[in-house]
């Protein structure tokens, strides 16, 4: 039955753990599995203890099993109170049922069993004062608080997830890896230390764990303890680590169920000179041995004194701390400190019963074993004297041994055998052929030994110690070894330094090649943008080039012309500018038409693509093709066929008829107008009109069909999801433009470091260039990217370089540093860079200087600026920095805010915009249908 209890408890516990692995893997949520492990220990230990107390005889039990055996079935109240005992339910420590009952009855507070004959009604009743656990409870609570503070404070500094980073694996040494893993795992253990110590304090406060008094008379509360934190974290030898492991209660269980532990034979010599012998496990302490001897001698443990030589043994010392020798034996003197109690070994064996029958396993010839039942007869005999010897030197007598169990009755009584032959073994002589290599004979007339392989050895000249030392010349050989070793170390060091040097040279070459490649890509991109403009930045660059050309032409005309000639030149300049502006506007119109077509294609792609997301189970990608997406692809095919200009007349008419067939069930105004236009187009095509003459009608049909599809009430809900996505994006994200009087999202407003409120949108600011001239932002964007890359390479914690935008860099370069180098007045914007002024501080507008590429390299090599630059130049730079601080005061405050947030809060939900997924079927709105 006890095995059934163990199997059912472990199977249920395993199912709970598997449930957590499947549905809540790698989380730290508090669930039933923690208390269930404690309950499993209690239920299974109680089942085995009941089995030991009821189903087994006392002779079959070990000492520990006898101590914890339960002789009767507990009641329901006792069983559930033991299983669900509150103080140790959450985090232990686990204790046996007998210890729990002793705690309930109060017998655990008795230092020794009550004296015999005492009663509750007599005057000699035994009174015990309950010890106070306040001191040890406060100590353990303080230690648990220290553990939780260490865990909360230092664990974020050593995250265990960092060991999987490629940077940690590749760029750290082996010694640092071992140190980091040790620190990270040690900090994770502190949360368990907190729980175990706090659970110990709760149990001690309730009265559980009392373990008697120490030598100073103070109560000990370490009978049931989860962990000794300091010993486990500091002591590293095998014996102490095994003795002071993390879970001491688990070790106590292992000690009870592991009979293969080493046994130590202890010989107790009492005051009367007799010897009493018992075996104990090597992990038992002197105090536990005293507890066992209480039952043997009926003497209180507090009065027992155990000595080894002249040393008095303390209760905390374990047997494995002594020198046990090869055979594991100890000799200890046992006495009593109280004259009222006499310890004698004669009475120790009175209560020891010898078993009548034992089972012996005998090995057969084929390797198997068989059980043999042996009956034991208690026939203690008096050993007779059968002779012996006397040592003349020491005077010690050695007697011949006689079997205690009694041999078969001899024909001659042993009293009659007192001579030497009693102990003499009969010897047999036999001849052996010794090998030649081990022969000791010499050749004579009777034996011939060959001498072919014999060697003749001759003694050489005598060699003194000084001569041998000079011949061996050991110091010279040592110096030779040292010289070669030093040379090897030098070659190794030179090889490493050479490899490091070429590695740095290769890195510099790769850096230069990267910069050159980026510069070439920038020039190519700008050239393509000038020839084939596509974005607003490209057109802004064209307008800026046109503005610069016009200003130069105006300066040229003003320098050499005046009067009527100047007016004529101005008129010609105006005509050229108008032609260029018309050409740019033609490009813009073409791009606008292309973007319109691309927008239509994106619309159909959005409504026709399956809905995709990543599942929580193993991060598997999932694509769901709904009825709406399938209908969207049908609309896309119809529209693309209608917009195809390569179709002939018959195919075009068939496409128009398909559209009319699709609209037969619709009854809205747009559908009716579309049907009229389709009928008109078909009529004109049948009368011989070409598609070129029907281009306007065709464009009107396409526009009305697209509008019809985009209306939710006409498209069978195909555009519902797209509408919900737009509503979700516009939620709490609409701002009012004071110029065009429209509500727009924040992406449609210009942003820079000095933006306080969103007032004018990008479209209005693009059209109005009276207050703000055209600016070519490409070179300033390149400078900003260079700054950000340099700050990332230097692992800068500052975020000011990532807050500033292209317009801010343009202000720093143009307004503060006047668009030329601070040293050589170079005004080529593509050669200028904004580097750090103080290279050990983070980059900021108030810690930068505008220099060329070569000047940047030289400036970063300067150790002390005062030794290179004069005082006038330093004052000039500091004045620029003051202007930057005044202009970017808002950016400075924002940088301080980000730094403060990063120090005290690692969750960036407050300052990051989280994009939420909008499901297809989430709160769909009902539209009036035109069907």
Secondary structure, DSSP 8 states (H G I E B T S, - for coil): -HHHHHHHHHHHHHHHHHHHHHHSTT-----THHHHHHHHHHHHHHHHHHHHHHTS-GGGS-HHHHHH---S---HHHHHHHHT-STTTTT-----HHHHHHHHHTGGG-SS---TT--SSSTT---------HHHHHHHHHHHHHHHHHHHHHGGGG-GGGGGSHHHHHHS-HHHHHHHHHHHHHHHHHHHHHHHHHHHHHHHHHTTT---B-TTS-B---SS-S--HHHHHH--SHHHHHHT-S-HHHHHHHHHH-TTS-EEEEEEE-TTS-EEEEEEETT-BHHHHHHHHHHHH---GGGEEEEETTEE--TT-BGGGS--TTTTEEEEEEEESSTT----GGGTTSS----SEEEEEEE-TTS-EEEEEEE------------EEE-TTT--EEE----SS--S--SS-GGG--SGGGG------------GGG------SS-----TT-----------HHHHHHHH-HHHHHHHHHHHHHHHHHHHHHHHHHHHHHHHHHHHHHHHHHHHHHHHHHHHHHHHHHHS--SHHHHHHHHHHHHHHHHHHHHHHHHH--THHHHHHHHHHHHHHHHHHHHHHHHHHHHHHHHHHHHHHHHHHHHHS-EEEE-SSTT-EEEE--HHHHHHHHHHHHHHHHH-TT--HHHHHHHHHHHHHHTTT--SHHHHHHHHHHHHHHHHHHTT--TTTTHHHHHHHHHHHHHHHHSTTTTTTTTHHHHHHHHHHHTT--EE-TTT--EE-GGGB---TT--S--SBHHHHHH--SSS-----HHHHHHHHHHHHHHHHTT----HHHH--HHHHHHIIIIISTTS-TTT----GGGEEEEESSTTS---TTSEEEEEHHHHHHHHT-S-GGGTS-HHHHHHHHHHHHHHHHHTHHHHHHHHHHHHHHHH----TTTS-------TTSS--------
